[in-house]
Amino acid sequence: MSDDITSLRVSVLGFVQGVGFRDFLVMSAERNGLDGWVRNLPDGSVEALVSGPTPAVELFVTAATKGPQGAKVTAVDLHNHTEPVPKGFKRRHV
């Protein structure tokens, strides 16, 4: 297994607010031992900052492309992140 750490800013577009998307991503992050946060944005998208072992981050991104029941993801944008990421995974407000 690789010890590589990946940190990404993830923007999820589509029908992703009001369907439990943030809680869904918190559960995915906790299940995979990832650090970071997730929040709703005023434009209707969901943004997350996620950091951890590359395979675990890949699982998180896969979950984000699907979302919980009721969500309709139309796009997921990924951007590398180089700043330190807080430990744990939290829901944030805008």
Secondary structure, DSSP 4 states (H G I P E B T S, - for coil): ----EEEEEEEEEEE-SSSSHHHHHHHHHHHTT-EEEEEE-TTS-EEEEEEEEHHHHHHHHHHHHH-STT-EEEEEEEEE--S---SSEEEE--
